[in-house]
Amino acid sequence: MKSYQLIHELISLVEQLEQQNPEREVTMQDFAGFMVHTVGNSAPNVTSAARLSHDVRFGKNEITAQEQAFQLDNNIGQLFVYMSRYAKSYIKKALDDTALLTAEDFTALAILLTHDNLSKTELIQYNLQEKTSGTEVIRRLLAAGLIKQWDDAKDKRSRQIAITDQGKQLLYTVFEDMNHVGKMISGNLTVSEKLTLRYLLQKLEDFHQQHHQQKTISNKADLKRVTEALTDQK
């Protein structure tokens, strides 16, 4: 039975809870709270042995390396990468037969829809892109006639860009297909689970957006410094 190890761990947790409450019958609510508290306060590098056997991408070799990959924080990062790739594949399908080639093309145009105009630098920053890839997105949108550009009256070194009527028309056509993408990404989650996930993702977005705006992570040393500070706060 593949789930035996997980069942054994759950039974052990129930036994621990009962030992702490010898005078009364424990409830499911008691166990849920106890389990969250116990797992949450376990070692930060805790691994999921059961999870190792469920990821079809991993074989049976190099278990030590796999345990490293499935440390809690690493596993969360891994799942984010998977979700990002799934999302990009769905978005690409939704953009078939349009002038938009990538998710970044779509988000750049959507950002411009909500502004009168932006500088190229502003759009690239809002779209969370590097300068080279962001410039390429702008070039594609200009070539397709979805945006327009002109010299900045206050800064001759800068150019302003705005969405065209053609770009707006395309976006509103694409929005319907993108609604299907959103539903596909949230998958089989219940409404309650979606609300919880949105709350947690927004918390992470606020954290990462602050570091992105302040440009606090520019090299490996910065990564180490910030993550060590995070560990000290826990």
Phi, psi and chi 1 to 4 in degrees:
 res  aa     phi    psi   chi1   chi2   chi3   chi4
   1 MET       -  118.0 -174.3  176.2 -178.9      -
   2 LYS   -63.9  -28.2  -66.2 -177.0  178.2  179.5
   3 SER   -92.9    9.5  -59.9      -      -      -
   4 TYR   -58.6  -45.6  175.7   79.4      -      -
   5 GLN   -60.5  -40.8  179.2   62.9   33.2      -
   6 LEU   -65.6  -43.4  176.6   59.9      -      -
   7 ILE   -62.3  -41.1  -67.0  172.3      -      -
   8 HIS   -61.2  -42.0  178.5   72.3      -      -
   9 GLU   -64.8  -40.2  -68.1  176.8    7.8      -
  10 LEU   -64.5  -42.4  -69.9  172.4      -      -
  11 ILE   -62.7  -40.1  -67.9  173.8      -      -
  12 SER   -62.4  -39.1  -63.0      -      -      -
  13 LEU   -66.3  -40.4  -73.5  173.0      -      -
  14 VAL   -61.0  -42.2  172.0      -      -      -
  15 GLU   -62.5  -40.4  -69.7  174.4  -13.5      -
  16 GLN   -62.7  -42.8  -68.8  178.7   41.2      -
  17 LEU   -63.8  -42.6 -180.0   59.6      -      -
  18 GLU   -64.3  -36.4  -71.8 -179.9  -24.2      -
  19 GLN   -65.4  -31.7  -69.8  171.0    3.1      -
  20 GLN   -80.4  -15.8  -65.5 -179.4   15.9      -
  21 ASN  -131.0   65.0  -61.2  -87.9      -      -
  22 PRO   -70.9  -15.9   27.0  -34.9      -      -
  23 GLU   -93.8   -5.4  -56.4  -61.7  -33.3      -
  24 ARG  -148.3  163.8   68.1 -178.3 -178.9   86.6
  25 GLU   -81.3  125.2 -169.6   78.0   18.8      -
  26 VAL   -80.5  152.1  -63.2      -      -      -
  27 THR  -108.4  172.1   66.2      -      -      -
  28 MET   -62.3  -37.2  179.8   60.7   74.0      -
  29 GLN   -63.5  -39.8  -72.4   80.4    5.5      -
  30 ASP   -59.7  -46.2  -67.1  -30.2      -      -
  31 PHE   -66.5  -40.1  179.1   66.4      -      -
  32 ALA   -61.0  -46.7      -      -      -      -
  33 GLY   -65.0  -40.9      -      -      -      -
  34 PHE   -63.8  -42.0  173.4   75.7      -      -
  35 MET   -65.6  -45.3 -175.6  170.6   66.3      -
  36 VAL   -60.7  -43.0  170.9      -      -      -
  37 HIS   -64.4  -43.5  173.8   75.2      -      -
  38 THR   -67.4  -48.1  -58.4      -      -      -
  39 VAL   -66.9  -40.2  173.8      -      -      -
  40 GLY   -65.0  -28.3      -      -      -      -
  41 ASN  -100.6    7.6  -72.9  -45.0      -      -
  42 SER   -76.6  175.9   59.5      -      -      -
  43 ALA   -57.2  141.3      -      -      -      -
  44 PRO   -63.1  -21.4   21.9  -33.0      -      -
  45 ASN   -98.5   23.3  -72.3  -25.4      -      -
  46 VAL   -57.3  140.5   62.3      -      -      -
  47 THR  -113.2  161.0   62.3      -      -      -
  48 SER  -109.0   98.8  172.3      -      -      -
  49 ALA   -62.7  -37.7      -      -      -      -
  50 ALA   -65.4  -37.7      -      -      -      -
  51 ARG   -65.3  -32.9 -173.3   70.5 -179.3   86.1
  52 LEU   -58.0  -35.4  -76.0  174.3      -      -
  53 SER   -84.5   -2.7   64.0      -      -      -
  54 HIS  -108.5   -9.4  -75.0   81.2      -      -
  55 ASP   -88.3  110.0 -166.6  -35.1      -      -
  56 VAL   -66.1  -14.5  -63.3      -      -      -
  57 ARG   -77.1  -20.4  -59.1  166.6 -176.0   82.1
  58 PHE  -102.3  139.3  -73.2   80.4      -      -
  59 GLY   -90.9 -149.4      -      -      -      -
  60 LYS  -107.0   -3.1  -62.3  179.6  179.9  179.5
  61 ASN   -90.1  161.6  -61.0  -26.7      -      -
  62 GLU    52.6   58.0  -59.5  -64.6  -21.5      -
  63 ILE   -61.3  -35.6  -61.9  -57.1      -      -
  64 THR   -60.6  -42.1  -59.5      -      -      -
  65 ALA   -66.8  -37.6      -      -      -      -
  66 GLN   -66.9  -38.2  -67.7 -163.8   44.1      -
  67 GLU   -62.1  -36.3  -70.9  176.6  -12.0      -
  68 GLN   -63.4  -43.9  179.6   77.4   13.6      -
  69 ALA   -64.6  -30.1      -      -      -      -
  70 PHE   -99.7   14.6  -79.2   93.8      -      -
  71 GLN   -58.9  149.1  -70.4  178.1    4.7      -
  72 LEU   -50.3  -55.7 -177.7   57.5      -      -
  73 ASP   -64.0  -40.6  -69.6  -30.6      -      -
  74 ASN   -64.2  -40.5  -67.9  -15.4      -      -
  75 ASN   -65.1  -39.6 -167.8 -160.3      -      -
  76 ILE   -61.4  -45.4  -69.7  172.5      -      -
  77 GLY   -60.9  -40.3      -      -      -      -
  78 GLN   -61.9  -44.1 -176.5 -177.5   50.0      -
  79 LEU   -66.7  -35.1  -68.5  171.9      -      -
  80 PHE   -61.7  -42.0  -96.6  106.4      -      -
  81 VAL   -62.1  -45.1  170.8      -      -      -
  82 TYR   -58.7  -48.2  -69.5  164.6      -      -
  83 MET   -62.3  -38.3  -66.0  -55.5  107.8      -
  84 SER   -62.7  -40.5  172.9      -      -      -
  85 ARG   -71.3  -39.0  -69.4  173.4 -177.8  170.5
  86 TYR   -59.9  -47.7  -67.6  138.1      -      -
  87 ALA   -60.2  -44.2      -      -      -      -
  88 LYS   -62.7  -36.3  -77.5 -166.8  172.4 -175.7
  89 SER   -68.2  -37.7   71.4      -      -      -
  90 TYR   -67.9  -42.7  -59.5  141.6      -      -
  91 ILE   -62.8  -41.5  -67.9  171.0      -      -
  92 LYS   -59.9  -40.4 -175.1  175.6 -179.2  180.0
  93 LYS   -66.9  -38.5  -68.9  177.0  176.1   60.3
  94 ALA   -66.5  -25.1      -      -      -      -
  95 LEU   -92.9    2.3  -62.4  179.0      -      -
  96 ASP   -54.1  141.2  -81.0  -11.1      -      -
  97 ASP    66.3   24.7  -58.9  -40.1      -      -
  98 THR  -124.5  172.8   75.2      -      -      -
  99 ALA   -80.8   -3.7      -      -      -      -
 100 LEU   -91.7  126.3  -56.6  175.2      -      -
 101 LEU   -98.8  -30.8  -60.1 -178.1      -      -
 102 THR  -134.3  168.2   67.9      -      -      -
 103 ALA   -60.8  -34.6      -      -      -      -
 104 GLU   -67.2  -34.3  -70.4   75.5   18.7      -
 105 ASP   -60.7  -46.4  -69.2    2.1      -      -
 106 PHE   -64.0  -48.6  170.0   77.1      -      -
 107 THR   -66.9  -35.2   52.6      -      -      -
 108 ALA   -62.6  -44.7      -      -      -      -
 109 LEU   -67.3  -38.1 -159.3   59.9      -      -
 110 ALA   -65.5  -37.9      -      -      -      -
 111 ILE   -63.6  -44.7  -70.4  169.2      -      -
 112 LEU   -64.0  -30.1  -75.5  172.3      -      -
 113 LEU   -59.3  -30.1 -179.9   66.8      -      -
 114 THR   -96.0    5.3   63.3      -      -      -
 115 HIS  -128.1  149.9  -67.0  -87.8      -      -
 116 ASP   -63.1  -45.9  -69.4  -26.6      -      -
 117 ASN  -167.6  160.9   54.3  -85.8      -      -
 118 LEU  -141.5  158.8  -69.6  171.1      -      -
 119 SER   -77.6  160.5   70.0      -      -      -
 120 LYS   -59.1  -41.6  -70.3 -175.4  176.2 -178.5
 121 THR   -62.2  -42.5  -60.6      -      -      -
 122 GLU   -61.4  -45.1  -73.1  173.8  -33.2      -
 123 LEU   -63.2  -43.2  178.1   59.9      -      -
 124 ILE   -61.9  -41.1  -68.5  170.8      -      -
 125 GLN   -66.9  -44.7  -71.0  176.9  -15.0      -
 126 TYR   -63.6  -31.1  -70.4  165.2      -      -
 127 ASN   -87.0    5.5 -149.6   21.8      -      -
 128 LEU    55.3   48.4  -57.4  178.5      -      -
 129 GLN  -121.6  159.5  -68.9 -171.3  -80.6      -
 130 GLU   -75.3  159.0  -61.6  -67.8  -24.5      -
 131 LYS   -59.3  -42.8 -177.4  176.6 -179.7  179.4
 132 THR   -64.1  -50.1  -58.7      -      -      -
 133 SER   -69.5  -34.5   55.2      -      -      -
 134 GLY   -66.8  -39.7      -      -      -      -
 135 THR   -63.6  -37.2  -60.0      -      -      -
 136 GLU   -66.4  -38.5 -179.3   61.5   22.0      -
 137 VAL   -61.5  -46.9  166.3      -      -      -
 138 ILE   -60.6  -41.3  -67.6  172.3      -      -
 139 ARG   -60.4  -43.0 -173.5 -164.0   64.1   77.0
 140 ARG   -65.1  -42.2  -74.6 -161.0  -62.9  -91.6
 141 LEU   -66.8  -36.7  -64.0  177.6      -      -
 142 LEU   -66.0  -44.3  -77.2  168.2      -      -
 143 ALA   -63.6  -30.0      -      -      -      -
 144 ALA   -86.4   -2.8      -      -      -      -
 145 GLY    75.0   19.0      -      -      -      -
 146 LEU   -89.0  -18.1  -57.2  176.4      -      -
 147 ILE  -138.1  165.2   63.5  174.7      -      -
 148 LYS  -130.7  160.3   56.7 -173.7  176.8 -178.8
 149 GLN  -139.1  155.1   67.2  177.9   -7.7      -
 150 TRP  -155.1  160.7   62.7   92.4      -      -
 151 ASP   -66.7  140.4  -68.2  -25.1      -      -
 152 ASP   -73.5  125.6 -169.2  -41.1      -      -
 153 ALA   -66.1  -27.6      -      -      -      -
 154 LYS   -92.5  -23.4  -63.1 -179.7 -180.0  179.0
 155 ASP  -139.4  102.5 -175.9   -2.7      -      -
 156 LYS   -64.9  -17.0  -63.2  -59.0 -178.7 -178.3
 157 ARG   -82.0  -11.4  -62.4  169.9  -59.7  175.9
 158 SER  -112.2  156.6  177.2      -      -      -
 159 ARG  -127.9  140.6  -52.3 -161.4   86.3 -178.6
 160 GLN   -96.1  148.3  -66.4  -70.1  -48.7      -
 161 ILE  -133.1  152.3   50.1  179.6      -      -
 162 ALA  -149.8  157.9      -      -      -      -
 163 ILE   -76.3  145.8 -168.5  169.8      -      -
 164 THR   -95.2  170.5   62.2      -      -      -
 165 ASP   -61.0  -36.6  -70.9  -21.0      -      -
 166 GLN   -62.8  -39.7 -178.4 -178.7  -15.8      -
 167 GLY   -65.6  -41.8      -      -      -      -
 168 LYS   -62.4  -44.2  -68.7  180.0 -179.2  179.5
 169 GLN   -61.0  -42.3 -177.1  178.4    1.4      -
 170 LEU   -64.5  -44.1  174.4   60.2      -      -
 171 LEU   -59.2  -46.6  -99.8 -171.7      -      -
 172 TYR   -67.1  -24.8  -80.9  103.6      -      -
 173 THR   -72.7  -39.8  -59.4      -      -      -
 174 VAL   -74.0  -29.0  170.2      -      -      -
 175 PHE   -52.8  -39.2  -80.1  156.8      -      -
 176 GLU   -62.0  -45.1 -178.3  176.8   -6.9      -
 177 ASP   -67.5  -34.6  -69.2  -37.5      -      -
 178 MET   -68.7  -27.1  -66.5  -57.3  -69.1      -
 179 ASN   -61.2  -37.7  -74.0  -22.4      -      -
 180 HIS   -66.3  -36.4  -62.8  -52.3      -      -
 181 VAL   -62.4  -45.7  171.3      -      -      -
 182 GLY   -58.6  -42.8      -      -      -      -
 183 LYS   -67.4  -35.7  -68.4  176.9 -178.9  177.3
 184 MET   -67.4  -40.6 -170.4   67.1 -173.2      -
 185 ILE   -64.7  -42.0  -69.7  172.0      -      -
 186 SER   -76.6  -12.3   57.1      -      -      -
 187 GLY    56.8 -133.7      -      -      -      -
 188 ASN   -96.5   22.2   58.6   -8.3      -      -
 189 LEU   -70.2  145.9  -62.7 -179.5      -      -
 190 THR   -76.6  168.6   64.9      -      -      -
 191 VAL   -59.4  -42.3  172.5      -      -      -
 192 SER   -61.2  -43.1  176.4      -      -      -
 193 GLU   -66.6  -38.0  -71.0  169.0  -24.2      -
 194 LYS   -63.0  -41.3  -69.9  177.8 -176.4  179.2
 195 LEU   -65.4  -40.7  -70.4  170.9      -      -
 196 THR   -64.3  -45.1  -60.4      -      -      -
 197 LEU   -63.5  -42.5  179.1   60.6      -      -
 198 ARG   -62.2  -41.2 -176.1  177.5   66.8  177.8
 199 TYR   -60.0  -46.9  166.8   76.6      -      -
 200 LEU   -68.5  -40.6  -65.7  174.5      -      -
 201 LEU   -66.6  -36.6  -69.8  175.6      -      -
 202 GLN   -66.4  -36.5 -173.9   61.3   57.5      -
 203 LYS   -62.3  -42.6 -176.2  175.3 -178.7  178.8
 204 LEU   -67.9  -39.9  -78.1  173.8      -      -
 205 GLU   -60.2  -43.7  157.6   64.7   11.4      -
 206 ASP   -60.5  -41.7  -66.0  -18.4      -      -
 207 PHE   -63.7  -51.2  169.1   80.4      -      -
 208 HIS   -72.2  -34.4  -69.1  -67.4      -      -
 209 GLN   -62.1  -38.6  179.2   68.1    9.7      -
 210 GLN   -62.5  -45.1 -179.7 -179.2   13.8      -
 211 HIS   -67.4  -35.0  -76.6  -76.4      -      -
 212 HIS   -65.7  -45.4  178.1   74.3      -      -
 213 GLN   -67.3  -38.7  -71.1 -178.6  -26.9      -
 214 GLN   -85.9   -3.5  -63.5  176.6   -0.6      -
 215 LYS    52.6   48.3  -57.0 -176.0 -174.1  -56.0
 216 THR   -82.9  -16.4   55.6      -      -      -
 217 ILE  -114.7  100.7  -51.6  -65.4      -      -
 218 SER  -118.4   -9.8   58.4      -      -      -
 219 ASN  -160.3 -179.9   49.9   49.5      -      -
 220 LYS   -63.0  -35.4  -71.5 -167.2  -69.7 -173.6
 221 ALA   -63.1  -38.7      -      -      -      -
 222 ASP   -65.1  -41.3  -70.6  -21.9      -      -
 223 LEU   -57.6  -46.5  -84.9  174.0      -      -
 224 LYS   -63.7  -43.5 -178.3  178.0  179.9 -179.3
 225 ARG   -62.4  -46.4  172.4  179.6   52.8   79.9
 226 VAL   -68.9  -42.0  172.9      -      -      -
 227 THR   -69.9  -32.9   54.2      -      -      -
 228 GLU   -66.5  -36.8  -74.7  178.8  -14.3      -
 229 ALA   -66.2  -38.0      -      -      -      -
 230 LEU   -63.1  -42.3  -75.4  171.3      -      -
 231 THR   -62.9  -39.6  -57.7      -      -      -
 232 ASP   -65.2  -28.5  -67.6  -20.2      -      -
 233 GLN   -77.0  -20.2  -67.0  172.0    9.3      -
 234 LYS   -83.7      -  -64.3  178.0 -179.5  178.1
